[in-house]
Amino acid sequence: MISTWASVIVILVAIVNGARNEDGIQPCAEVQTSSSAVPLGSLVTATCVITDACPLVIGQAVHIVWRLGDRFLPSSSVSNDSGRVSKVVIQSFNHTREYLTCCVQASPVQVVGGVEIRAGYPPEAPQNLSCQTNLTTTITLTCSWDPGQQETHLITKYTLHTEIWDLNQNHTYEVLPGIHRYTIPRADFVLFSEMKIYVKAKNELAEATSVPIILEPTSAAKFDPPTILKVQAVPKKYGCLKLSWILSQHQVWMHNLRLNLEVRLETAESHQLIEQLIPVRQVRLARPVDLCRLFHGTQYLARIRVRYLQSPWSEWSSSQSGVTLESAPTGRLDWWMKVSGDDTHKELSIHLFWKPSKQFRANSQNVSYIVSVQKLPGEKGKLCSTMGNYCTFQLPRRAKKVYLSALNAAGKSNPTEVRIYLPKDHTVISDVSVIPHDDRSLLVQWRSLVSPSPTGFVVEWRPLLKTDLSLTQFEITDRNQTSLVITGSFEPYKPYGISVYPRFKDGIGLPQTVNAYSRQKAPSMVPKIRIKKTWQSHIELTWDEIPLDQRNGIIQSYKVMYWNEKGLINVVNADLEERTVVLKDLNTGPLYEAYMMVSTFGGSLNGSTIHFNIEPFDVVTVVLIVTASGVGLSLLIIFIVTTCFSNHRRLKGRFWPAVPDPANSSIRRWTSESTQDTNLASDSEEPNPIYLSHLSFLDLPVKLSKQDDDLWLSSAEDTSDLGESICGSPFIPGYSGSNCDSVPYATVIFSSPCNSPTNKAPNVYLRSESTQPLLETEESFSPECYQNMATEGLPREQCFFGPCHDCIPEEQANPGILWDDFPFLRALAMNDTQND
């Protein structure tokens, strides 16, 4: 646009400065160049001739100057008498378009003539000429080409030329500027006749012609996507499918052509897409195609495309599915076993996982797996049967191996031997790390100790937010491998547990487990911080753990930011495990604000803000508390020391009473002083009436056989609470039966019920099973024979508390004297009298 206006201005100026004659206005000068269009960077010459009628030079000397755009050029005058001719030479014209003007030196400089010079490059020959026939309702032939990489800077015109030899017809088609394709109408070509096609490119500098192509329009046709009618298995032919297809309805009329067919088969096996391309040459339209050498019992998705000779391929058809005939599974299964149970358990708990190996073929759509203790699986030795990829069962510790087999409707596979490896207390794995490899894989790296040397490793991974064991996956590596890229459907921002196990010849070592993410981002929530306790100028903050499903990555830090009214911000890093932090050196009085920031490798998130302050410390209260505590502790120490080292018998007896030993005393020697003053009376002192606090009765059958008597006496049951307890007695003032806390030392057993007439037979005394300690001087566990009388003997069969070497049986003339000598027995006698 600018160049156009510049040309107009030059012409107007030249006209204004021109001379008028009979024929009209004539320009003052004429500018001539070698060419108005030149190659870019070439030599340009120009000559300016001023006419005699130019009013600018009448009657005065003429001085001609040249200007290229806004820049003046040196020039040379042509030798003549008038000096009105000038010539200029431009060694390298580097402008794609510019105006060269001839001017007369005056005040100011006057333009008397000019010319526009264009520069560029010759056109390249069109490249990659191709044509394609459209066989839809409107049949056309479209050709396209590449104009080349170099810009010519000049207007280039393209023309398409066709020559049909059979009809001796030639056609030329002009193409609009900037367009590099043209569609030939159906009337100008014949589908089954060869034709020559080429393109010419032309500008002001030169002309170029493309390499011609010779084609039959039908061979350049792109067919519509075909349609698959049916895909089915071939009877009695394993691994074969029969595919029936047809062209679109607009192209059915071409059924006599022999087309090239390409089939794409897809199957999802072992969670990986398997794709096969099967070329089929020269196939007729109505004839089905047999596809063989496929997997048995496998479902395939088939799609096809067609072309004629070297024509472009059609687009892919829609898919249709078909299943080949089933056969028995083949190949082995890769397995991984986890065993639990120590030496104290008679059975082992086993989790067995498996997956198809590269050689395994299920050969069926429905395959199940059987784990058995026998090589030939049967109902008797079957441990489990499942259609999944794992099984849990128990086995005796002596079991060494089991067998894993695949089963379908056509048969069973050969069993895979699974050896049972017990867990070993060997730790050889260290420094396990996991980094993302790409969106669908993770790189696992680890280190292994030299001794003990493992035979290989097992890498196991599973999603932590799901408990389904079928999602557990594993890979087995050799002993020299210390890294592995694991692939699978890893969800971003979801945690996965990855474990590395060492394998030994006789067992499986201890694993090392880490959590990993394929992609991380900031946590979804920040736990609320709480004040745990406050003391002096410190405050302890705590918070709950972030739920696993809201972490979105591995937590790297907990940072607590806090500040007071002055605005000074402090940052404290918290321990990842303890989830607590102590803010120190806080000032009393001003209000503090704090919040927590939780960070992962993928980002950070800030929590809500809390407010707190430190109350002033009351010094007087603390002094009083410390003083009162010291005084109380001092009094307690003085009391304990005084009690321990005191010689006062009554005071000492309140805390350490001396309990009499009934096995080494008679009732007559039980003095009141022994129970009140805590010191036993000496043998020379006169016995005092004894105060007894507990009395128990036990009713036994009238006649006890010797065997029953022995069984009873040998019983180890507690006899301290036999019979009816009487905690009050007419001989014991101040005692009541309802508040008895004493423990009896002996039980008196009668050979007849309490309400029966008094029996003359001697009574039996049983020692209690009380755990209360007896006298400090007691050393022997077996006491001496219990003495009922100080002066008279006792039958040997009544010695219940130990051996009695001095018990000599003898006749007793008056047993009633016993009741007068013993107050306790007198109480029994009175009770018998009342019952009578």
ABEGO torsion letter per residue (X at the ends): XAAAAAAAAAAAAAAAABBBBAAEBBBABBBBBABABBBBGBBBBBBBBBBAABAAABGBBBBBBBBBEABBBBBBBBBBAAGABBBBBBABBABABBBBBBBBBBOBBBBABBBBBBBBBBBBBBBGBBBBBBABABBBBBBBBBAEABBAGBBBBBBBBBBBAAAGBBBBBBBBBGBABBBBBAAABBAABBBBBBBBBBBAABBBBBBBBBBBAAAABBBBBBBBABBBBBBGBBGBBBBBBBBBAAAAAAAABBBBBBBBBBBBBGGBBBBBBBBBBGBBAABBBBBBGBBBGBBBBBBBBBBBEABBBBBBBBBBBBBBBBBBBBEBBBBBBBBBEBAABABBBBBBBBBBBAABBAGBABBBBBBBABABBBAAABABBBABABBBBBBBAABABBBBBBBBAAEBBBBBBBBBBBBBBBBABBGBBBBBABAABBBBBBBBBAOBBBAEBBBBBBBAABABAAABBBBBBBAABABBBBBEBBBBGBBBBBBBBBBBAAEBBBBBBBBBBABBBBBABBBBBBBABBBEABBBBBBBBBBAAAAGEBBABBBBBBBBAAGBBBBBBBBAAAGBBBBBGBBBGBBBBBBBBBBBAAEBBBBBBBBBBBBBBBAAAAAAAAAAAAAAAAAAAAAAAAAAABABAAAAAAABBBBBBAAABBAAABBAAAAAAGBBBBAABBBBBBBBABBBBBBBBABBBAAAAAAAAABABBAAABEBBBABBAABBGBBAABBABBBABBBBBABBAABBBBABBBBBBBBABABBBBAABABABBBBBBABAABBBBAAABAAEBBAABBBBBBABAAAAAAABAAAAAAAAAAAAAX
